[in-house]
Amino acid sequence: MMNANNQYRIETDTLGSVMVPSSAYYGAQTQRALDNFPISGLRLPRSFIRAQGIIKAAAATINVELGTLSPELGKAIIQASEEVIDGKWDQDFVVDVYQAGAGTSQNMNANEIIAHRASEILGGSTQVHANDDVNMSQSTNDTFPSALNIAAVETLNQKFLPALSQLHQELQKKADQFMPVLKSGRTHLHDGIPIRLGQEFSGYAGTIKSIYDELMANVDALYQLGLGGNAIGTSIDLQPGYIPKIIEEVSKRTSLPFRQPNNMFTFMQNMNEPMRCMLTLKELAIHLIKITSDLRLLSSGPRTGLAEISLPPVQPGSTIMPGKINPAILEMTHMVCCQIIGYETAIATAVTAGQLEINVMMPMIAYTFLHALEIFTNAIEILTKKCISGIEANEEKCRRWMEESLALVTGLSPKIGYDMASQIGMEAEEQSKTLKQILQDKGMLTAEISQGIDPNRMV
């Protein structure tokens, strides 16, 4: 029923009448969520809405096949759901991230949009019901975590893992490129024995590869979908064969190997897979903070720092110091990594709120996890493209620091003993001379001793 100026319409639910904007495709329960939760202005992302559409289309397809939904209604619901998949009604997905527990409002937002649009497709002669028709054979409790897994797997496969793989490849290219470059190693931020710059970068590449492999295992676990678990895992009110058929239909629509959970009740009770994947993202963030901090240190200067590598300049670095260039991309990456670590803590805290048959913190978990994947993907892509791929070695500076390093004395220990080697090192430091100069002053610079402090023989 429309009001006089058609600005809103009156819709009803089990609690009574609600005014809904006349142009909105959502209904009464979504409007109540808008009124109840004006919290952040944040919405669940496109990847999650797409996953909701996939589940609704798959459910309607199987319900028609099993004879519980008429072909006419099913066809209209599938068309409306596919429009949701394509993003046609994103503007009507309006529920705040911080909403009623478990995501009931988000599920009804999807149900109401699809029901409204399906009724429209049918010419208005048949009213499609959001609960009885669109939500048939479903519950928020099984569809919401399943939508999260679908959204996460698609994002990981299509965006995040390719970005991480590209970062690994670029670091490995730099490792190969820099392998001829000798430099001083450092431990405790003090002089260490020589190392190849390429060896240093190979360590970075290997670290990223190990995280990539861990994430592949996380993705495999995310292929579990609890569709058909319904309210608490008992699959109430379902036709025989519904569960394998809907999972097969989702797999068909996504071209991904989704499967039933190892234990339906475990799936319903917990958010294990998102939590474990987020923990791996936190591990990656910790490693990237280490790598980007190393690169900032190695590129420090250019006159008063190590300056062993040069970063590609991307923007002026100071509003007061002309010509200053800062490691902006590395700093941005570090900030994103800090956010990822915070997000992992938020998700871990939310996972502890699971009680009995359900974790009601799912909306916050879903938003945080998917947003983490989004910003981390973007940061890694920019890091690779605008920083790693353009790094160059300053071979002269690397050689200079290496030749001045007192740690070269390590090569003398097997020849003259630890104590004598230590004394020579201390004399070099006190007199501000190189080891070679001290050895020459003492008449000890024989061919054998020269070999002992030759950096090429130490790496």
TAGI-V107125 format. One record per run of one state. SS is the DSSP state (alpha for helix, beta for strand, coil for the rest). FROM is the first residue (numbers start at 1). LEN is the number of residues. Records with the same first field share a line. If there is no record, write none. Layout:
SS = FROM-LEN + FROM-LEN
This chain:
coil = 1-1 + 3-5 + 14-2 + 22-6 + 37-9 + 66-5 + 86-4 + 93-8 + 122-8 + 135-5 + 178-4 + 188-2 + 223-1 + 226-16 + 255-4 + 261-3 + 270-2 + 299-10 + 311-5 + 317-8 + 326-2 + 352-3 + 356-2 + 359-3 + 387-1 + 391-1 + 394-1 + 405-1 + 417-1 + 432-3 + 442-5 + 453-2 + 458-2
beta = 2-1 + 8-6 + 16-6 + 182-6 + 190-7 + 224-2 + 259-2 + 309-2 + 316-1 + 325-1 + 355-1 + 358-1 + 392-2
alpha = 28-9 + 46-20 + 71-15 + 90-3 + 101-21 + 130-5 + 140-38 + 197-26 + 242-13 + 264-6 + 272-27 + 328-24 + 362-25 + 388-3 + 395-10 + 406-11 + 418-14 + 435-7 + 447-6 + 455-3
